[in-house]
Amino acid sequence: MAIAAGSGITPVIAIARTLLAAHPDTRFDLVYANKAAMDVMFLEELADLKDKYPSRLALHHVLSREQRIAPLLSGRIDAEKLQALLGTAIHADDVDEWFLCGPFELVQLCRDTLAERGVNPDHIRFELFSTGKPDRPEGNAGRPVIVDESQATYKITFKLDGLQGEVASPTHARESILNAALRVRPDVPFACAGGVCGTCRAKVVTGAVTMDENYALEQDELDKGYVLTCQSHPTTPEVTVDFDV
């Protein structure tokens, strides 16, 4: 089962195409939300896929700004509509794997609703467009931070591509580890800077950090010490992270 919105269909259609072709017993249901019919991406490809697997692929187009014959498929997907979809159009209790892709609000709504229904989070895979509270990527140099040697600082050590770097971060600046690292090494990996993509993932080797947001790391990764450096701030005088592991 997949729930997608807008360009979130891009990874979902690839997953559907692969699963249906590789596993003859697999059924795939898709709820695809858009503003209007003219906004539906891969419309012909989805129709072709439906023609190829008529009994195994179910498509449910939900349009927020265009009236459809079925009221359930018209309007924005909110908690009430999602519960109705899961109770009628979709046999939620029969779903083995869930795939969610879209903006934060929709994906989080789906995750919360599925959790309330007792769905094991290990069977829910999701990808976000944004966090809903987007942090602007700070550029390849990081946002400017003035380090005053007379003031307290955190010592941040990081390993990337086999090379070690060090940078001092003022305790009052509440600077992310990613931003501090970018100030001394512009090739530190990141993309969204909002806790969504996981590109800036690193493992805390020594010291401790606090992480503001996390929409990318699974619990087993957190248990092993991985963090999103764009959302992580030191809580000990010295912190070492490793981008290579």
C-alpha positions in Angstrom: 0.0 0.0 0.0 1.3 3.4 -0.9 0.1 6.9 -0.1 1.7 9.7 -2.2 1.2 13.3 -3.0 2.4 15.3 -6.0 6.0 14.4 -7.0 6.0 11.8 -4.3 4.7 9.5 -6.9 8.2 9.3 -8.4 9.7 6.7 -6.1 6.3 5.0 -5.5 5.6 4.2 -9.1 9.1 2.6 -9.4 8.3 0.5 -6.3 4.9 -0.5 -7.7 6.3 -1.4 -11.1 9.1 -3.5 -9.6 7.0 -5.4 -7.0 4.2 -6.2 -9.5 6.6 -7.5 -12.1 8.7 -9.5 -9.7 6.0 -11.0 -7.4 3.0 -12.5 -9.2 1.0 -12.8 -5.9 1.6 -9.2 -4.9 -1.3 -6.7 -4.8 -0.5 -3.0 -4.7 -2.9 -0.2 -3.7 -2.1 3.4 -4.3 -3.8 6.5 -2.9 -2.4 9.5 -4.9 -3.3 13.0 -3.9 -3.1 16.1 -6.1 -4.8 19.4 -6.5 -6.5 18.7 -9.9 -6.4 16.1 -12.7 -4.0 18.3 -14.7 -1.5 18.1 -11.9 -1.3 14.3 -11.8 2.2 13.2 -12.7 2.9 10.0 -14.7 -0.8 9.7 -15.5 -0.3 7.7 -18.6 2.3 5.5 -17.0 -0.1 4.8 -14.1 -2.9 4.0 -16.5 -0.6 1.6 -18.5 0.4 -0.1 -15.2 -3.3 -0.5 -14.3 -4.0 -2.0 -17.7 -1.1 -4.4 -17.3 -2.1 -5.5 -13.8 -5.9 -4.9 -13.6 -6.6 -7.3 -10.8 -3.5 -6.5 -8.7 -3.2 -2.8 -8.9 -5.8 -0.4 -7.4 -5.5 3.3 -8.0 -7.3 5.9 -5.9 -6.9 9.5 -7.2 -7.8 12.1 -4.5 -8.1 15.6 -5.9 -8.2 18.5 -3.4 -9.5 21.2 -5.7 -11.6 19.3 -8.2 -14.9 17.5 -7.5 -15.0 13.8 -8.2 -18.1 11.5 -8.3 -17.0 9.8 -5.1 -16.9 12.4 -2.2 -14.3 10.3 -0.5 -11.9 11.0 -3.4 -12.6 14.8 -3.3 -10.9 17.3 -1.1 -7.8 17.4 1.0 -6.7 14.3 2.9 -7.3 15.0 6.5 -7.6 12.7 9.5 -11.3 12.0 8.9 -10.8 11.3 5.2 -7.8 9.1 5.8 -9.7 7.0 8.4 -12.6 6.6 5.9 -10.2 5.6 3.2 -8.6 3.0 5.4 -12.0 1.7 6.4 -13.6 1.4 3.0 -11.4 1.8 -0.2 -8.4 0.1 1.4 -8.3 -3.1 3.4 -5.7 -1.7 5.8 -5.6 -4.9 7.9 -4.4 -6.9 4.9 -1.4 -4.6 4.1 2.0 -6.1 4.6 4.1 -3.0 3.7 3.3 0.7 3.7 5.1 3.3 1.5 4.5 7.0 2.2 5.9 9.9 0.2 4.9 13.5 0.2 4.9 16.7 2.3 5.5 16.5 6.1 1.9 17.1 7.1 0.5 14.2 5.0 3.2 11.7 5.8 3.1 12.5 9.6 -0.7 12.2 9.5 -0.5 8.8 7.9 2.2 7.6 10.3 0.1 8.8 13.3 -3.0 7.2 12.0 -1.3 3.9 11.2 0.3 3.9 14.7 -3.2 4.3 16.2 -4.4 1.3 14.2 -1.5 -0.8 15.6 0.6 -1.0 12.5 4.2 -2.0 13.2 6.5 0.9 12.4 9.0 -1.5 10.9 6.5 -2.0 8.1 6.1 1.7 7.3 8.6 3.3 5.0 8.4 7.0 4.2 10.1 9.9 2.4 9.4 13.6 2.9 9.5 16.6 0.7 10.1 19.0 3.7 9.7 19.1 7.4 6.9 21.6 7.5 9.3 23.9 9.4 12.0 24.0 6.7 15.4 25.2 7.7 17.2 27.0 5.0 20.4 25.1 3.9 23.2 27.2 5.1 25.4 27.0 2.0 28.8 25.3 1.5 30.5 27.6 4.0 27.9 27.4 6.8 26.3 30.4 8.4 28.8 32.9 9.8 29.8 32.4 13.4 32.3 34.5 15.2 34.6 32.6 17.6 35.8 34.7 20.5 38.7 32.9 22.2 37.8 34.5 25.5 34.4 32.8 25.5 33.5 29.1 26.1 33.5 26.9 23.1 32.7 23.3 22.1 35.5 21.4 20.4 34.1 19.5 17.5 36.2 16.9 15.8 35.0 15.1 12.7 36.2 12.5 10.3 35.3 12.6 6.6 36.9 10.7 3.7 39.6 9.5 6.0 40.7 13.0 7.0 40.2 14.5 10.4 39.0 18.1 11.0 38.5 20.2 14.1 36.5 23.4 14.7 35.6 25.4 17.8 31.9 26.4 18.2 30.8 29.1 20.7 28.6 27.6 23.3 26.2 30.6 23.1 25.8 30.2 19.3 23.8 27.0 19.4 25.5 26.0 16.1 24.8 22.7 14.5 27.6 20.2 14.1 27.1 20.4 10.3 27.3 24.2 10.2 30.5 24.1 12.3 32.1 21.5 10.1 31.1 23.4 6.9 32.9 26.5 8.2 36.3 24.6 7.9 35.5 22.1 5.2 32.9 22.9 2.5 32.6 19.3 1.2 30.8 18.0 4.3 27.8 16.2 2.9 24.3 17.6 3.3 21.2 18.3 1.2 18.0 19.5 3.0 19.5 20.7 6.3 16.0 20.0 7.8 16.4 16.5 9.3 14.7 14.9 6.3 17.1 13.4 3.8 19.7 11.8 6.0 22.6 12.9 3.8 24.5 14.5 6.7 24.3 11.3 8.9 27.3 10.7 11.1 28.1 8.5 14.1 28.9 10.1 17.5 32.3 8.5 18.5 32.9 10.5 21.7 30.9 13.1 23.6 27.2 13.7 23.4 24.8 15.7 21.4 21.1 16.7 21.3 19.1 16.3 18.1 16.2 18.7 17.3 14.5 16.9 14.5 14.7 13.5 12.9 12.7 12.2 10.0 15.4 10.1 8.4 17.0 7.8 10.9 15.5 4.5 12.2 15.6 3.5 15.8 18.3 0.9 15.2 20.5 3.6 13.8 19.9 5.9 16.7 20.7 3.0 19.1 24.1 2.6 17.3 24.9 6.3 17.9 24.1 7.8 14.5 22.8 11.4 14.3 21.8 13.9 11.7 24.5 16.5 12.1 22.3 19.3 10.6 20.0 18.9 13.7 22.7 18.0 16.3 24.2 20.3 18.9 27.0 19.4 21.3 26.1 18.9 25.0 29.6 18.0 26.2 32.8 20.2 25.9 34.2 17.9 23.2 32.4 15.9 20.5 33.8 13.6 17.8 31.6 12.4 14.9 32.5 10.1 12.0 30.9 10.6 8.6 32.7 7.6 7.1 31.2 4.8 9.1 
